[in-house]
């Protein structure tokens, strides 16, 4: 048997290399006269055909050692051709520039940001991501301006979509799933987003109703592609918040490419603007590299690697928060002692191989590993004073506390450690036959997690200790009567878990583009299957399997108006990850079921011209019916699950987004979203879920000074109505249904581009060495709004009232930035 396998492997490689022997490859990016990529260009020669993708990229296998004429044609551009004579296995890069056919251009909009409208994907320009002013820059900061996407914490890269939580979003880089650290409690701890925007070529986003080829999550898909360099390049950025350096290059034979990025970030400037005075210097750094090796026209190998380290050292000193009403202002004064030391180290590596077996059959092999070691250590002692605020305008003590209504203290302690190792092995196939496209895939995942949690909190209020609400203890009404019950922490979680999860998943889907009369129509149907089993010390979970059928249909009528109508949906499952298995006491329930959502999306995509410039309006109405819901509480960006499937829920809403050239040559957009999501826990009735974001407005605006076009402006505005304010630990969420204040955020950036007029400069000018060289000035939280992320719960000793004191985020912050690209 061993000899048989060896013979088959040798035969496979001999056959493969013989197939490579008489061919070569031509590839590149098709550009228009303005240097922008053009999609849907037909590239043909006598025996072959392909077309450029949404990034203008094309690849074509041609006969070697003979003259071959390649033709490039497009419905709105003039045809071009090129004769090539390539050596065996040679890779030739050719980037043709197609000139405008003026008679037809008025009827068709050429836009590099066009997405696959039939698939319901939003495409985001990487240049827009890099220029967007944000306290936490990256792809996520752009997503938070979209309707249906919310993130009420500028220090966090976490986001929730259409009523889902942070754990319900799929993120892929080059088709490889990306994981986040586990012990995230505060947005301040997160540091850098995984995605290095200087390495990005393409970004697609779906807020729901996505295809079966994407994974098993309930809410959204973020699909990112890193670029393959075609020549040497470098970029650098430096600001008060850190810096980055990216270098890319290609080997002389064009077979090897590499792009590597190094980033460093120091959030001290931001966090020190908060109302809590502290000694605080959170630092974050990472290195990412992406290699590709193309030995022949049929094989391509790649490696994506990432190493990151986040250090969070926090020593709070004091805090004063004024809240209440104008008639009854209240202040919370806190003096702190202690320190928090957190550290997250993650290592990620993935190999991917693409084998072009034939022109109509492609195989992909992906293997990845993710390792994270995390620690969360803190001892924070807080002594608080709750009192009335002096509101006498003429007083020297205006704003100070005149009379104390409550005095108390609390001690928070944690020694939490986690070590997680995740392996993935996956194979995918793509078959094309005439108008049909078949895609399939199988994936095996092994998750090995070692977790120790030791966390407790003691609360003392004016001399008496507050008991936890989950225990049936004697009433504590000191100082009026002596307390004879036991002394226990208000919160006490202690657990050590060794958990292994084995998963097998796969999908099969069919797509087809057809015509009905003069109307274009796209079909897609598929199904996913997922089997998993949880095991470990004293754990023996049952094997569980889910099936998720999904389908969509899109039609583009042959109307004068350029519209696409789409309906999509199906059954979506989210098999539990480790955090969903661990309850609030730290115990693991191995038999937690997958949350299930029936999801339907109706959308309209309308492209039009206004002011003789291109615009697009995308409208989506959606409804989700969720069963087997695993309820959770939200503390900042920390999710604590009940590890029970004891709830049902729903989410419904409408998203609108209009983008286009409000200013000639730039893209801006306006978005509006309405969403309602509620859950019913143990049949007690429906209440707002922690992510019940009712109204959302978002604006991303780009402009320049007409008389000084080198001066650019970038504006990012977000308004969200308030989220539910959460509840004290272990409290009944039905009792605490108050909301936080509305989230209002405006970030603005100004940039002076020194290379704006490079085309007019003489050859040899020093600025001609740069593609971009600019100085920037940014103002975060332009209007200095006080936004809250959670509540701190304190008690008045006299009235026994419990107050939710808002924890405010950052105030107005200024930043300078220098950007250079070669």
WODA-V431083 format. One record per residue. D_FIRST is the distance of its C-alpha to the first C-alpha in whole Angstrom. Layout:
BEGIN
D_FIRST, D_FIRST
END
This chain:
BEGIN
0, 4, 5, 5, 6, 9, 10, 11, 13, 14, 15, 17, 19, 20, 21, 23, 25, 26, 27, 29, 31, 34, 35, 37, 38, 41, 42, 45, 47, 50, 54, 57, 60, 60, 57, 55, 52, 52, 49, 49, 49, 48, 46, 46, 45, 45, 41, 40, 42, 42, 44, 45, 44, 47, 47, 48, 44, 43, 40, 39, 37, 39, 38, 39, 41, 44, 47, 46, 48, 48, 50, 51, 53, 54, 56, 59, 58, 59, 56, 55, 53, 51, 50, 47, 45, 42, 40, 36, 34, 38, 39, 43, 45, 48, 50, 52, 55, 57, 60, 62, 63, 66, 67, 64, 64, 66, 64, 61, 60, 58, 56, 54, 53, 52, 50, 47, 50, 48, 46, 49, 48, 50, 50, 52, 53, 51, 55, 57, 54, 55, 59, 59, 62, 60, 60, 57, 56, 52, 51, 52, 55, 55, 54, 56, 59, 57, 58, 56, 55, 57, 57, 60, 59, 60, 58, 55, 52, 51, 52, 52, 52, 54, 54, 51, 50, 49, 45, 45, 45, 41, 41, 39, 39, 37, 35, 34, 36, 38, 40, 43, 44, 45, 48, 50, 54, 56, 56, 57, 54, 51, 52, 50, 48, 45, 45, 47, 49, 50, 46, 46, 46, 46, 46, 46, 47, 47, 49, 48, 46, 43, 40, 37, 35, 37, 36, 38, 41, 45, 47, 46, 43, 44, 42, 42, 41, 42, 43, 41, 44, 45, 47, 49, 51, 52, 54, 56, 58, 60, 62, 64, 61, 58, 56, 53, 52, 49, 48, 46, 45, 43, 41, 43, 40, 40, 36, 37, 39, 40, 43, 44, 46, 48, 51, 53, 55, 58, 60, 63, 65, 64, 64, 67, 69, 68, 71, 70, 71, 68, 67, 63, 61, 58, 55, 52, 50, 47, 44, 42, 40, 38, 36, 35, 33, 33, 31, 31, 32, 29, 28, 30, 29, 32, 33, 35, 37, 40, 41, 45, 47, 50, 53, 56, 59, 61, 65, 67, 71, 73, 73, 75, 75, 77, 77, 79, 81, 84, 87, 85, 83, 81, 79, 76, 76, 74, 74, 70, 69, 66, 63, 59, 56, 53, 50, 47, 44, 41, 38, 36, 33, 31, 29, 29, 27, 28, 26, 29, 26, 29, 33, 32, 29, 28, 26, 27, 25, 27, 26, 30, 31, 35, 36, 40, 42, 46, 49, 52, 55, 58, 62, 64, 68, 70, 74, 75, 78, 79, 82, 85, 85, 88, 89, 92, 92, 95, 93, 92, 89, 88, 85, 85, 84, 88, 87, 84, 83, 80, 79, 75, 72, 69, 66, 62, 60, 56, 53, 50, 47, 43, 40, 37, 34, 32, 29, 28, 25, 25, 24, 27, 27, 30, 31, 34, 35, 39, 41, 38, 36, 33, 32, 29, 27, 25, 26, 25, 28, 29, 32, 33, 37, 39, 43, 46, 49, 53, 56, 59, 62, 66, 69, 72, 75, 79, 78, 76, 72, 71, 68, 65, 66, 63, 64, 67, 69, 73, 75, 76, 79, 80, 83, 85, 83, 81, 78, 76, 73, 70, 69, 65, 64, 64, 61, 58, 54, 52, 48, 45, 42, 38, 37, 33, 32, 29, 29, 27, 29, 29, 31, 31, 35, 36, 39, 42, 45, 47, 51, 54, 56, 57, 56, 52, 50, 47, 44, 42, 40, 37, 35, 34, 32, 32, 31, 32, 32, 34, 34, 35, 38, 40, 38, 36, 36, 35, 33, 34, 34, 36, 36, 38, 39, 41, 43, 46, 48, 50, 53, 55, 58, 60, 63, 65, 64, 60, 59, 55, 55, 52, 51, 48, 47, 44, 43, 42, 41, 41, 38, 40, 39, 40, 44, 44, 43, 45, 49, 52, 52, 49, 47, 44, 43, 40, 40, 42, 41, 41, 44, 45, 47, 48, 49, 51, 52, 55, 55, 57, 57, 60, 61, 64, 67, 69, 72, 70, 67, 64, 63, 61, 61, 58, 59, 57, 57, 55, 54, 52, 52, 50, 49, 47, 49, 49, 52, 53, 56, 56, 57, 58, 54, 53, 51, 51, 50, 51, 47, 48, 48, 52, 53, 53, 54, 55, 56, 58, 59, 60, 59, 61, 60, 62, 61, 63, 65, 68, 69, 68, 65, 64, 62, 63, 62, 64, 62, 63, 61, 62, 60, 61, 58, 59, 57, 58, 57, 57, 59, 62, 63, 62, 62, 61, 58, 58, 57, 60, 61, 63, 65, 63, 65, 63, 64, 63, 65, 65, 69, 70, 74, 75, 78, 75, 72, 70, 71, 68, 68, 65, 66, 64, 66, 64, 66, 64, 66, 66, 63, 63, 64, 62, 63, 64, 61, 60, 63, 63, 62, 65, 67, 67, 67, 69, 67, 67, 70, 68, 66, 68, 66, 68, 66, 67, 66, 69, 67, 69, 67, 68, 66, 67, 69, 67, 67, 71, 70, 71, 68, 67, 69, 67, 66, 64, 61, 60, 59, 60, 63, 65, 66, 66, 68, 67, 69, 67, 68, 71, 73, 73, 72, 71, 68, 66, 63, 63, 66, 67, 69, 72, 75, 78, 80, 83, 82, 78, 77, 73, 73, 70, 71, 69, 67, 68, 65, 66, 70, 71, 69, 69, 67, 67, 64, 63, 60, 59, 57, 56
END
